[in-house]
Amino acid sequence: MDAHLDALLVAFARLWESEPADLVPLLRGLPEPGVLPSPWNTWTLIGLTRHHKRQLWVAEIIRTRLRGALADLAALGALGHPNGVSHSGPVPGMPDWEYYFHGRGCCINHKIDGDAIDVDFWDDSADYFDTFFYKNYLQSLRRPEPPEQRLRELHPSARAVTIAVTDLLAAGALTPLPGSDSHPYRLADEVMAVADDIDAFCTAWPHPDRRVWLSALIGDWLAADDAAAGRPELTAITAPRAGRCREIRRLRLRRELGEPYRGSPAARRAARGTRPRQVHGGAPARAGRRGPRTDRVGGSETAARGAGPGSARGPRNARSAVRPGPAGEQGRPNAPLIGTPAPPSRHAGRLRFPSHTGSP
C-alpha cells in the first residue's frame, strides 16, 4: 500500500478527535494536495466500502429468502441457481424488492427508489466487486444518500469511476482475486480495518457545520472551499488548495487520454506574461473556445466541419459512437452520464436497508 493511502487511513482515524474551535491553524497544518489520494479516488474508496455492506446484504437475502447457495453460484454459474425458485421475481417477504439471477450472480432491485445492487459471487464470497455493476448502481440511484451524492458530483461520467478504480488498484487499496490482474477485486485488509472509521465519517458528512473540517481532513479541498464560502479567513487557505486539486486532476485525465499536459490556461498566461483576451462588455474570453465556422447554405447556417449526410467528413456522431475506453472496456459505447445530483436524502449517511432484514 502506497504512502498516499497510508496517510488517508490515518486521517480517517483522526475523526474521533474533537474538532477545534479555531479551524485556521488546523487547516494550515493539514497535508497539501498531492499528499493524500485525490478526492476522486478517496470518495470512490469510501463508496466501495459502503457498497461492500450492500453486497453482503444481497448474499444474506439469497441464503435466507431465496434458498440459494453462494458456493453453487460461484462454481456452477447458471446451473447453480436454487431449485424450485423462479429465475426472477419479488423477494419473498420484501414486496418493494425484486431479484434476478444471472450466471454466477444476482441483482436485487428496489421498485420505487431504483437502487440496483448487482453481485457476482466468487469462492463462496460476496466480497468482490465488479466495476460495471458498481457504476450501474450509481446510475440507478434516484435519491442518493449524501456520500453517494458527493461521489456522483465528482464523477459525472461513469468512465471516471473506472479511472479511480485503476488508481486504487495500483495503490493497494483494492486487491484482485488471486490469479487475476485486476478483476474482480475486493477491499484490501488495511481498508477493511478502518471500515468503522469510514462509517463514522459518512454519518457525520451530512452535517453542514462539520463539512469544512471533514472535507479538509480527507483532502477534498474542493468541498472544503465550497463549505467555507463567506468565511474569508478560511477560503484564504481552502481556495488555493482547491485549485491545486483541480490542477492535479487535469494532469491525471490528460495522462489517461494520452495527451500532453501544458498546465492550466491561467498558468500558461502567467508564463507568457499575457492577460485573458477581452470580448464585448469587458469580460475575459475563454481561450480556445471558438464557435464552429458556419457557411450560409440555402438560407440556413450549417457547421462547415460537416454536420449533415452530404458532408465530405460525414456525420460526426457516426465516427465517435464507440471509443476505446480504459483497460478492460475497449470497444464499449461511450459511458453514459451518471446524472445530476438529487436533493440530499433524509437518511443522512446511513445505508438504506429494509428494517425487518436485520441489516444496518
C-alpha positions as CSV (number, residue, x, y, z in Angstrom):
1,M,0.0,0.0,0.0
2,D,1.5,3.4,-1.0
3,A,2.2,6.3,1.3
4,H,-0.7,8.4,0.0
5,L,-3.2,5.7,1.0
6,D,-1.5,5.2,4.4
7,A,-1.9,8.9,5.1
8,L,-5.6,8.7,4.2
9,L,-6.3,5.8,6.6
10,V,-4.5,7.7,9.4
11,A,-6.7,10.7,8.5
12,F,-9.9,8.7,8.9
13,A,-8.7,7.7,12.4
14,R,-8.5,11.4,13.3
15,L,-12.2,11.7,13.0
16,W,-12.5,10.7,16.7
17,E,-10.5,13.8,17.7
18,S,-12.6,16.7,19.0
19,E,-13.0,19.4,16.3
20,P,-11.1,22.6,17.4
21,A,-13.0,25.9,17.7
22,D,-10.4,27.7,15.5
23,L,-10.1,26.0,12.2
24,V,-7.5,28.3,10.7
25,P,-4.4,26.7,12.3
26,L,-5.9,23.3,11.9
27,L,-6.4,23.7,8.1
28,R,-2.9,25.2,7.7
29,G,-1.4,22.1,9.4
30,L,-3.2,19.5,7.2
31,P,-1.4,17.9,4.3
32,E,-1.1,19.8,1.0
33,P,-2.9,18.4,-2.1
34,G,-0.9,15.5,-3.5
35,V,0.0,14.0,-0.1
36,L,-3.3,12.2,0.2
37,P,-5.1,10.4,-2.7
38,S,-7.1,12.7,-4.9
39,P,-10.8,13.5,-3.8
40,W,-11.9,11.4,-6.8
41,N,-10.1,8.3,-5.6
42,T,-10.9,8.9,-1.9
43,W,-14.6,9.1,-2.5
44,T,-14.6,6.1,-4.8
45,L,-12.9,4.1,-2.0
46,I,-15.5,5.4,0.5
47,G,-18.3,4.4,-1.9
48,L,-16.9,0.9,-2.3
49,T,-16.5,0.5,1.4
50,R,-20.2,1.3,1.9
51,H,-21.2,-0.9,-1.1
52,H,-19.5,-3.9,0.5
53,K,-22.2,-4.0,3.1
54,R,-24.9,-3.9,0.5
55,Q,-23.3,-6.9,-1.3
56,L,-23.2,-8.8,2.0
57,W,-26.9,-8.0,2.4
58,V,-27.6,-9.4,-1.1
59,A,-25.8,-12.6,-0.1
60,E,-27.9,-12.9,3.1
61,I,-31.1,-12.5,1.0
62,I,-30.0,-15.3,-1.3
63,R,-29.3,-17.6,1.6
64,T,-32.3,-16.8,3.8
65,R,-35.1,-15.9,1.4
66,L,-34.2,-17.5,-2.0
67,R,-32.8,-20.7,-0.6
68,G,-29.6,-20.3,-2.7
69,A,-26.0,-21.3,-2.0
70,L,-23.2,-18.9,-2.9
71,A,-20.8,-21.7,-3.4
72,D,-23.1,-23.3,-6.1
73,L,-23.5,-20.0,-7.9
74,A,-19.7,-19.3,-7.8
75,A,-18.8,-22.8,-9.0
76,L,-21.6,-23.6,-11.5
77,G,-23.0,-20.3,-12.6
78,A,-26.5,-20.6,-14.1
79,L,-26.5,-24.3,-13.2
80,G,-26.1,-23.4,-9.6
81,H,-29.3,-21.4,-9.3
82,P,-31.6,-22.6,-6.5
83,N,-34.0,-25.4,-7.4
84,G,-37.7,-24.6,-7.2
85,V,-37.1,-20.8,-7.2
86,S,-38.1,-18.7,-10.1
87,H,-35.4,-17.1,-12.2
88,S,-36.7,-13.7,-11.2
89,G,-39.5,-12.1,-9.2
90,P,-40.3,-10.3,-6.0
91,V,-38.2,-11.1,-3.0
92,P,-40.3,-13.2,-0.5
93,G,-41.4,-11.1,2.4
94,M,-40.0,-7.9,0.8
95,P,-42.6,-6.7,-1.7
96,D,-40.6,-3.5,-2.6
97,W,-37.6,-5.5,-3.8
98,E,-37.2,-7.7,-6.9
99,Y,-34.4,-10.2,-7.7
100,Y,-32.9,-11.5,-10.9
101,F,-30.5,-14.4,-11.1
102,H,-27.8,-14.3,-13.8
103,G,-24.8,-16.5,-14.3
104,R,-22.9,-16.6,-11.1
105,G,-24.7,-13.6,-9.6
106,C,-27.9,-12.0,-8.6
107,C,-29.3,-8.4,-8.8
108,I,-31.6,-7.0,-6.2
109,N,-33.6,-4.0,-7.3
110,H,-35.8,-1.6,-5.4
111,K,-39.1,-1.0,-7.3
112,I,-39.5,2.6,-6.1
113,D,-36.1,4.1,-5.5
114,G,-34.5,2.2,-8.4
115,D,-31.4,1.0,-6.4
116,A,-29.9,-1.9,-8.3
117,I,-27.4,-3.9,-6.2
118,D,-25.8,-6.5,-8.5
119,V,-23.2,-9.0,-7.2
120,D,-21.2,-11.8,-8.8
121,F,-20.1,-14.5,-6.3
122,W,-16.5,-15.8,-6.1
123,D,-15.3,-18.6,-3.8
124,D,-18.5,-18.5,-1.7
125,S,-18.0,-14.8,-1.1
126,A,-19.8,-11.5,-1.8
127,D,-16.6,-9.5,-1.1
128,Y,-15.6,-9.0,-4.7
129,F,-16.7,-6.0,-6.8
130,D,-17.4,-5.6,-10.5
131,T,-16.8,-2.1,-11.7
132,F,-19.6,-2.3,-14.3
133,F,-22.1,-3.3,-11.6
134,Y,-21.0,-0.6,-9.3
135,K,-21.3,2.1,-12.0
136,N,-24.8,0.8,-12.8
137,Y,-25.6,1.1,-9.1
138,L,-24.6,4.7,-9.0
139,Q,-26.6,5.4,-12.1
140,S,-29.7,3.7,-10.7
141,L,-30.0,5.9,-7.6
142,R,-32.9,8.3,-7.7
143,R,-32.4,9.5,-4.1
144,P,-28.7,9.2,-3.4
145,E,-27.5,9.5,0.1
146,P,-25.0,12.3,0.9
147,P,-21.8,10.2,0.4
148,E,-23.1,8.8,-2.9
149,Q,-24.2,12.3,-3.9
150,R,-20.7,13.6,-3.4
151,L,-19.3,10.7,-5.4
152,R,-21.6,11.5,-8.3
153,E,-20.7,15.2,-8.1
154,L,-17.1,14.3,-8.6
155,H,-17.8,11.6,-11.2
156,P,-20.4,12.9,-13.7
157,S,-19.2,10.3,-16.1
158,A,-19.2,6.6,-15.4
159,R,-15.9,6.2,-17.1
160,A,-14.3,8.4,-14.4
161,V,-15.1,5.7,-11.8
162,T,-13.0,3.2,-13.8
163,I,-10.1,5.6,-13.7
164,A,-10.4,5.8,-9.9
165,V,-10.6,2.0,-9.6
166,T,-7.4,1.7,-11.7
167,D,-5.6,4.1,-9.3
168,L,-6.8,2.4,-6.2
169,L,-5.7,-1.0,-7.5
170,A,-2.2,0.4,-8.2
171,A,-2.1,2.0,-4.7
172,G,-3.0,-1.3,-3.0
173,A,-6.4,-0.2,-1.6
174,L,-8.1,-2.9,-3.7
175,T,-6.9,-6.5,-4.0
176,P,-7.6,-8.6,-7.2
177,L,-8.9,-12.1,-7.0
178,P,-5.9,-14.5,-6.8
179,G,-4.8,-15.3,-10.3
180,S,-6.3,-12.2,-11.7
181,D,-4.6,-8.9,-12.7
182,S,-7.4,-6.5,-11.9
183,H,-10.9,-8.1,-12.0
184,P,-12.7,-8.8,-9.8
185,Y,-11.3,-7.1,-6.8
186,R,-12.1,-6.6,-3.1
187,L,-11.2,-4.1,-0.4
188,A,-7.7,-4.6,1.0
189,D,-7.4,-5.8,4.6
190,E,-5.9,-2.4,5.7
191,V,-9.0,-0.7,4.3
192,M,-11.4,-3.1,6.0
193,A,-9.6,-2.4,9.3
194,V,-10.8,1.2,9.2
195,A,-14.3,0.5,7.9
196,D,-15.9,1.7,11.1
197,D,-14.0,4.9,10.9
198,I,-15.3,5.4,7.3
199,D,-18.8,4.7,8.5
200,A,-18.4,7.3,11.2
201,F,-17.1,9.8,8.7
202,C,-20.2,9.2,6.4
203,T,-22.6,9.6,9.4
204,A,-21.0,13.0,10.1
205,W,-20.8,14.1,6.5
206,P,-24.4,15.4,6.1
207,H,-23.9,18.0,8.9
208,P,-23.0,21.3,7.2
209,D,-21.3,22.7,10.4
210,R,-18.7,20.0,10.1
211,R,-18.2,20.0,6.4
212,V,-15.1,22.2,6.3
213,W,-13.2,20.1,8.8
214,L,-14.3,16.7,7.3
215,S,-13.6,17.7,3.7
216,A,-10.1,19.1,4.6
217,L,-9.3,16.0,6.7
218,I,-9.5,13.7,3.7
219,G,-8.0,16.1,1.2
220,D,-11.3,17.1,-0.5
221,W,-10.3,20.8,-0.7
222,L,-13.0,21.4,-3.3
223,A,-15.8,20.6,-0.9
224,A,-13.9,22.4,1.9
225,D,-13.7,25.5,-0.2
226,D,-17.4,25.3,-1.0
227,A,-18.3,24.8,2.7
228,A,-16.0,27.8,3.7
229,A,-17.8,30.3,1.4
230,G,-18.4,33.6,3.2
231,R,-15.5,33.0,5.7
232,P,-12.5,34.7,4.1
233,E,-10.1,33.6,6.8
234,L,-10.8,30.0,5.7
235,T,-11.1,30.5,2.0
236,A,-7.6,32.1,2.0
237,I,-6.4,28.6,2.8
238,T,-9.0,26.4,1.0
239,A,-9.2,28.2,-2.3
240,P,-5.5,27.8,-3.4
241,R,-5.6,24.1,-2.3
242,A,-8.8,23.5,-4.2
243,G,-7.2,25.0,-7.3
244,R,-4.2,22.7,-6.8
245,C,-6.6,19.7,-6.6
246,R,-8.1,20.7,-9.9
247,E,-4.6,21.0,-11.5
248,I,-3.6,17.5,-10.3
249,R,-6.9,16.2,-11.7
250,R,-6.4,17.7,-15.1
251,L,-2.9,16.2,-15.2
252,R,-4.4,12.8,-14.4
253,L,-7.1,12.9,-17.0
254,R,-4.7,14.1,-19.7
255,R,-2.4,11.2,-18.8
256,E,-5.4,8.8,-19.1
257,L,-6.3,10.3,-22.5
258,G,-2.7,10.2,-23.7
259,E,-2.5,13.9,-24.2
260,P,0.4,16.2,-23.2
261,Y,-0.3,18.4,-20.3
262,R,0.6,22.1,-20.8
263,G,-0.8,23.4,-17.5
264,S,-3.9,25.3,-16.8
265,P,-4.9,28.3,-19.0
266,A,-4.0,30.7,-16.1
267,A,-0.6,29.1,-15.7
268,R,0.1,29.3,-19.4
269,R,-0.9,33.0,-19.5
270,A,1.3,33.7,-16.5
271,A,4.3,32.0,-18.2
272,R,3.7,34.2,-21.3
273,G,3.1,37.3,-19.3
274,T,-0.3,37.9,-21.1
275,R,-3.8,38.7,-19.9
276,P,-7.0,37.0,-20.9
277,R,-8.5,38.2,-24.1
278,Q,-11.4,40.6,-23.8
279,V,-14.7,40.4,-25.5
280,H,-17.6,42.8,-25.8
281,G,-18.5,44.2,-22.4
282,G,-15.0,43.7,-21.0
283,A,-15.5,40.1,-19.9
284,P,-12.5,37.8,-20.5
285,A,-12.9,35.4,-23.3
286,R,-12.2,31.7,-22.7
287,A,-9.1,30.7,-24.5
288,G,-9.5,28.1,-27.2
289,R,-13.3,28.2,-27.2
290,R,-14.2,29.2,-30.7
291,G,-17.6,28.5,-32.1
292,P,-17.9,26.4,-35.3
293,R,-17.2,28.2,-38.6
294,T,-20.5,28.4,-40.5
295,D,-21.4,28.7,-44.1
296,R,-24.7,30.1,-45.5
297,V,-26.4,27.2,-47.3
298,G,-29.9,27.6,-48.7
299,G,-30.7,30.4,-46.3
300,S,-29.7,28.4,-43.2
301,E,-26.4,28.2,-41.3
302,T,-24.7,24.8,-41.3
303,A,-21.5,23.9,-39.5
304,A,-18.7,23.9,-42.1
305,R,-17.0,20.9,-40.5
306,G,-19.7,18.6,-41.8
307,A,-22.8,18.2,-39.8
308,G,-25.0,16.6,-42.4
309,P,-25.1,13.5,-44.5
310,G,-23.7,15.3,-47.5
311,S,-20.6,16.4,-45.7
312,A,-17.3,15.1,-47.0
313,R,-16.3,14.2,-43.5
314,G,-19.6,12.6,-42.7
315,P,-21.7,12.9,-39.6
316,R,-19.6,13.3,-36.5
317,N,-21.7,11.0,-34.4
318,A,-21.2,8.1,-36.8
319,R,-17.4,8.3,-36.1
320,S,-17.5,8.7,-32.4
321,A,-20.2,6.4,-31.2
322,V,-17.6,4.0,-29.7
323,R,-14.3,5.0,-28.4
324,P,-11.6,2.9,-26.8
325,G,-12.1,3.0,-23.0
326,P,-9.8,2.2,-20.1
327,A,-8.3,-1.3,-19.7
328,G,-11.0,-3.9,-19.8
329,E,-13.6,-1.7,-21.5
330,Q,-12.3,-1.4,-25.1
331,G,-15.0,-1.1,-27.7
332,R,-17.8,-0.3,-25.3
333,P,-20.1,2.6,-26.2
334,N,-19.3,5.9,-24.6
335,A,-20.0,5.7,-20.8
336,P,-23.4,7.4,-20.0
337,L,-23.6,10.3,-17.7
338,I,-24.4,9.3,-14.1
339,G,-26.7,12.3,-13.9
340,T,-27.2,15.4,-11.8
341,P,-27.2,15.0,-8.1
342,A,-30.6,14.7,-6.4
343,P,-31.5,16.5,-3.2
344,P,-29.9,15.1,-0.1
345,S,-31.6,12.1,1.3
346,R,-33.4,12.2,4.6
347,H,-31.5,9.1,5.6
348,A,-28.2,11.1,6.2
349,G,-25.1,9.0,5.9
350,R,-26.7,5.6,6.9
351,L,-27.1,2.8,4.4
352,R,-30.7,2.1,3.4
353,F,-32.0,-1.4,4.1
354,P,-35.5,-2.7,4.9
355,S,-35.7,-2.5,8.7
356,H,-37.1,-6.1,9.1
357,T,-34.0,-7.7,7.5
358,G,-31.8,-7.0,10.5
359,S,-29.2,-5.2,8.3
360,P,-27.7,-1.8,9.4
